[in-house]
Amino acid sequence: MRGAECWTDNRMIVTKLHMKVRPAQQLQKSSKRRLHCPWLRKAEARNEFRCLTAEKLKVIEPLLSSEDPMDEKWVSLSSVLYEAAAQSISYRGRNDQDWFDENSDTITTYWIICTKHTGQPSTTQHLEIYGSNGEQHARKEVQTSLWVLQNE
Protein backbone atom coordinates (compact mmCIF):
# COMPACT_ATOMS: atom_id res chain seq x y z
CA MET A 1 0.00 0.00 0.00
CA ARG A 2 1.60 3.18 -1.11
CA GLY A 3 0.41 6.68 -0.75
CA ALA A 4 -0.48 9.18 1.96
CA GLU A 5 -2.48 6.68 3.96
CA CYS A 6 0.44 4.33 4.62
CA TRP A 7 2.99 5.50 7.19
CA THR A 8 5.80 3.26 5.86
CA ASP A 9 6.45 5.56 2.89
CA ASN A 10 8.34 8.03 5.03
CA ARG A 11 10.19 5.51 7.19
CA MET A 12 13.85 5.01 6.38
CA ILE A 13 14.97 1.45 5.97
CA VAL A 14 18.39 0.62 7.43
CA THR A 15 20.07 -2.68 6.73
CA LYS A 16 23.28 -4.16 7.91
CA LEU A 17 25.15 -5.82 5.14
CA HIS A 18 27.90 -8.29 5.86
CA MET A 19 30.01 -9.10 2.85
CA LYS A 20 32.81 -11.58 2.76
CA VAL A 21 35.19 -11.44 -0.14
CA ARG A 22 36.88 -14.69 -0.91
CA PRO A 23 40.58 -14.67 -1.62
CA ALA A 24 41.47 -15.32 -5.22
CA GLN A 25 41.89 -18.97 -6.05
CA GLN A 26 45.42 -19.92 -6.83
CA LEU A 27 45.94 -22.30 -9.68
CA GLN A 28 47.99 -25.32 -8.82
CA LYS A 29 51.14 -25.78 -10.78
CA SER A 30 51.09 -28.83 -12.94
CA SER A 31 53.71 -31.19 -11.63
CA LYS A 32 56.38 -32.30 -14.02
CA ARG A 33 56.06 -35.83 -15.23
CA ARG A 34 58.45 -38.25 -13.61
CA LEU A 35 61.28 -39.64 -15.64
CA HIS A 36 62.02 -43.35 -15.88
CA CYS A 37 65.42 -43.19 -14.18
CA PRO A 38 66.13 -46.96 -13.96
CA TRP A 39 66.67 -46.91 -17.72
CA LEU A 40 69.89 -44.97 -17.09
CA ARG A 41 71.39 -48.26 -15.88
CA LYS A 42 71.46 -49.38 -19.50
CA ALA A 43 74.63 -48.31 -21.31
CA GLU A 44 72.78 -47.32 -24.51
CA ALA A 45 70.35 -45.00 -22.73
CA ARG A 46 73.15 -43.51 -20.64
CA ASN A 47 75.26 -42.76 -23.74
CA GLU A 48 72.29 -41.24 -25.55
CA PHE A 49 71.57 -39.03 -22.54
CA ARG A 50 75.21 -37.88 -22.47
CA CYS A 51 75.21 -37.04 -26.19
CA LEU A 52 71.93 -35.12 -26.03
CA THR A 53 73.07 -33.21 -22.95
CA ALA A 54 76.38 -32.27 -24.60
CA GLU A 55 74.61 -31.04 -27.75
CA LYS A 56 72.10 -28.95 -25.83
CA LEU A 57 74.77 -27.50 -23.52
CA LYS A 58 76.76 -26.33 -26.56
CA VAL A 59 73.70 -24.40 -27.69
CA ILE A 60 73.19 -22.59 -24.38
CA GLU A 61 76.89 -22.13 -23.53
CA PRO A 62 76.91 -18.41 -24.51
CA LEU A 63 73.95 -17.85 -22.20
CA LEU A 64 75.74 -19.51 -19.29
CA SER A 65 78.90 -17.44 -19.78
CA SER A 66 77.02 -14.12 -19.98
CA GLU A 67 76.36 -11.72 -17.11
CA ASP A 68 72.75 -12.83 -16.66
CA PRO A 69 71.45 -13.47 -13.14
CA MET A 70 72.13 -16.88 -11.67
CA ASP A 71 68.40 -17.72 -11.57
CA GLU A 72 68.06 -17.48 -15.35
CA LYS A 73 71.17 -19.60 -15.84
CA TRP A 74 69.85 -22.25 -13.49
CA VAL A 75 66.43 -22.33 -15.19
CA SER A 76 68.01 -22.79 -18.61
CA LEU A 77 70.41 -25.47 -17.35
CA SER A 78 67.67 -27.44 -15.60
CA SER A 79 65.38 -27.25 -18.64
CA VAL A 80 68.19 -28.54 -20.87
CA LEU A 81 68.84 -31.48 -18.56
CA TYR A 82 65.15 -32.30 -18.24
CA GLU A 83 64.55 -32.14 -22.02
CA ALA A 84 67.56 -34.36 -22.71
CA ALA A 85 66.39 -36.89 -20.15
CA ALA A 86 62.85 -36.83 -21.53
CA GLN A 87 64.12 -37.52 -25.05
CA SER A 88 66.56 -40.26 -24.07
CA ILE A 89 64.89 -42.19 -21.24
CA SER A 90 61.27 -40.99 -21.58
CA TYR A 91 58.69 -40.83 -18.81
CA ARG A 92 57.71 -43.36 -16.23
CA GLY A 93 54.50 -45.24 -16.90
CA ARG A 94 51.78 -45.67 -14.37
CA ASN A 95 51.18 -49.13 -12.98
CA ASP A 96 47.71 -49.59 -11.57
CA GLN A 97 47.26 -52.67 -9.48
CA ASP A 98 44.48 -55.05 -10.45
CA TRP A 99 42.52 -55.93 -7.35
CA PHE A 100 40.39 -58.62 -8.94
CA ASP A 101 41.16 -62.02 -10.36
CA GLU A 102 41.10 -62.00 -14.14
CA ASN A 103 40.62 -65.76 -14.23
CA SER A 104 37.31 -65.62 -12.39
CA ASP A 105 34.57 -67.42 -14.31
CA THR A 106 31.81 -65.03 -13.31
CA ILE A 107 33.79 -61.98 -14.44
CA THR A 108 34.61 -63.51 -17.82
CA THR A 109 31.01 -64.66 -18.25
CA TYR A 110 29.71 -61.18 -17.53
CA TRP A 111 32.31 -59.68 -19.86
CA ILE A 112 31.24 -62.01 -22.64
CA ILE A 113 27.58 -61.17 -22.09
CA CYS A 114 28.26 -57.43 -21.97
CA THR A 115 30.34 -57.41 -25.13
CA LYS A 116 27.64 -59.48 -26.85
CA HIS A 117 29.93 -62.31 -27.92
CA THR A 118 27.12 -64.68 -28.72
CA GLY A 119 27.90 -68.27 -29.47
CA GLN A 120 30.36 -68.61 -26.61
CA PRO A 121 29.56 -71.76 -24.63
CA SER A 122 29.49 -70.03 -21.23
CA THR A 123 27.15 -67.34 -22.55
CA THR A 124 24.67 -69.76 -24.05
CA GLN A 125 24.76 -71.97 -20.94
CA HIS A 126 24.16 -68.98 -18.68
CA LEU A 127 21.27 -67.75 -20.81
CA GLU A 128 19.78 -71.26 -21.06
CA ILE A 129 19.87 -71.72 -17.29
CA TYR A 130 18.48 -68.32 -16.31
CA GLY A 131 16.43 -67.52 -19.40
CA SER A 132 15.73 -63.91 -20.27
CA ASN A 133 17.08 -62.76 -16.89
CA GLY A 134 20.49 -64.25 -17.65
CA GLU A 135 22.20 -60.91 -18.06
CA GLN A 136 20.70 -59.56 -14.82
CA HIS A 137 21.71 -62.68 -12.93
CA ALA A 138 25.25 -62.57 -14.34
CA ARG A 139 25.58 -58.91 -13.34
CA LYS A 140 24.37 -59.73 -9.82
CA GLU A 141 26.82 -62.64 -9.50
CA VAL A 142 29.72 -60.51 -10.71
CA GLN A 143 28.90 -57.66 -8.34
CA THR A 144 28.68 -59.92 -5.30
CA SER A 145 31.89 -61.75 -6.18
CA LEU A 146 33.70 -58.45 -6.77
CA TRP A 147 32.49 -57.14 -3.40
CA VAL A 148 33.84 -60.29 -1.74
CA LEU A 149 37.17 -59.97 -3.57
CA GLN A 150 37.44 -56.29 -2.75
CA ASN A 151 36.72 -56.79 0.95
CA GLU A 152 39.32 -59.55 1.38
Secondary structure, DSSP 8 states (H G I E B T S, - for coil): --STT-GGGG------------------------B-GGGGGSHHHHHHHHHHHHHHHHHHHHHHHSS--HHHHHHHHHHHHHHHHHHHT-B--------S-TT-HHHHHHHHHHTT-TT-HHHHHHHHHHGGGHHHHHHHHHHHHHHHHHH-
